[in-house]
Amino acid sequence: MIVPVVAEEIAKVACYDTAGIEAGSIPEINFKGYLLRNPSTDINIDANSRVPFAHRLALIPDELYKSAKKSCRGLYTGINQSNKQCAMDLQAFSVCTEKLNFELILEPQCRPSSDSNSKDHQKNLLESSEDSQFKLNLIHLSLFPKLQEPGLGFPKFGCRDYKNLLIHVWANDDNVQKALHVHNVREC
């Protein structure tokens, strides 16, 4: 969480010392994205950096990286579909990285798929699983019926979203709100 704080301090200097920027004593910085906790700076830069990034982390083989770099000419977005080798390389890249969470590379991909949000599908998946994490999810599913609400999704146990989902269910429980003396507020 240090990036937003540092970015704010730099932005303050940039706002108050425009003479320093114009004179060149303070560098001009493009803050696009940093004020929003750096969600994205430039779509082409961000998307085109994924292949080299995956290679530097040894997530894709050297051969695939070299082939993609050569066939795609270092540009991995908006490719010409007639460039078959580039398309094949990017397909192989997708297969190698499909389970990665590029936003938080050290964490698992935790987003629930949109077609697996139904209560029956979730229960079938959980009941047929030998994985203890899924069995724990099934226990929570039975303890918290609100987890079964359509559209909420069902993140995997151990993922950040799982904790957030439990907090959402807990905080919106009528008994919890009553115990905390939460009152409904009507907008005027």
Beta strands, then each sheet from edge to edge (+ up, - down):
end
